[in-house]
Amino acid sequence: MLEPDVPTPAGATREGTAPAAQPTPAPAPPLAREHLDRDASARTAPGREAAFDADPEALVLALHDGRVLVREGVDGLELRHPSTLPAPGLRCFLGRTLTDPGASGPGAPIEAWVYDADASAAIAPGTRWAGLRSVAAAFGDRDAGLAVEAVALANWHAVNRFCPACGGSTEVVQSGWVRRCPAEDRLLFPRTDPAVIVLVTDDDDRVLLGSNAMWEQNRFSVLAGFVEPGESLEAAVVREIAEEAGLAVDRVEYLGSQPWPFPASLMCAFAARVAPGAATAAVPDGEEILELRWFDRDGIAEASGSVALPGPTSIARWMLERWYGAPLESSLPWSTS
Ligand SMILES: [Zn+2]
């Protein structure tokens, strides 16, 4: 029996004939990458903003409406010196670039500057605002981590302008990492909503994929749901699969995680196996999930021309390729924004 954490290379047979020189799946989910010193102690340093503005090495990641500034034809962020940009509506300290071993001095400080609807005037020719889902998988580790950090922070600020306890206006403090309610001296910290996403397999190591009611036809992915208050991650896995597919699962195993700041999720990936003796007839709940299908490896390779698989930035795609044992080609990619 194959275990979920021992992927069979694509095309391998049960007799063990592995194909030659298959490309291997990515070692980490695409948005779980980071190459940065977040330098949390600097967030409360007096005079930090003025020092940033005067630092010739300082870099700004510009954001507008959840999108990051990129240069056409370049797989990375368009980072600018603060003196070349107009004043933003919000600024958040992201951290410092990591320096090579033996290099003198700290790395370059980086801030996210968030612009409102008039921001398009700040865009120079050759650049554009891009959504993470369409560009971040091609970014290097530093830019992928920076972009996710910046978008997640900006999304949190956008919906926390008022205190949840008294309704008063809140102000930005600690370099964008805290909001404060002056009326109560209450501090508000950025929140992340945990969700579980589950690679369900059966005893034949087939994988269960579902088509969500919110998606266009022929989109299939692994099942996912938010963790409820007072619930462990493992209990959420068992509950979600029972609710969405009518299946009893056990052998819940943690695979990895990645932030998914649309607007504030942390996707926690698990493998789970249909429980011994339990029926494998998956029954969609008819509300959130409209169709469920089991795929073996040959089946998913064949279906990739007619079924849209999760986008390359998603942890779902990483989970599927990890199970499959190689990158999956899909001629019907999910639309991205
Ligand atoms: Zn308050």
Residues whose N, C-alpha, C, O or C-beta is under 5 A from the ligand:
A	BS01	ZN	C163 A165 C166 G167 G168 C181 A183 E184 R186
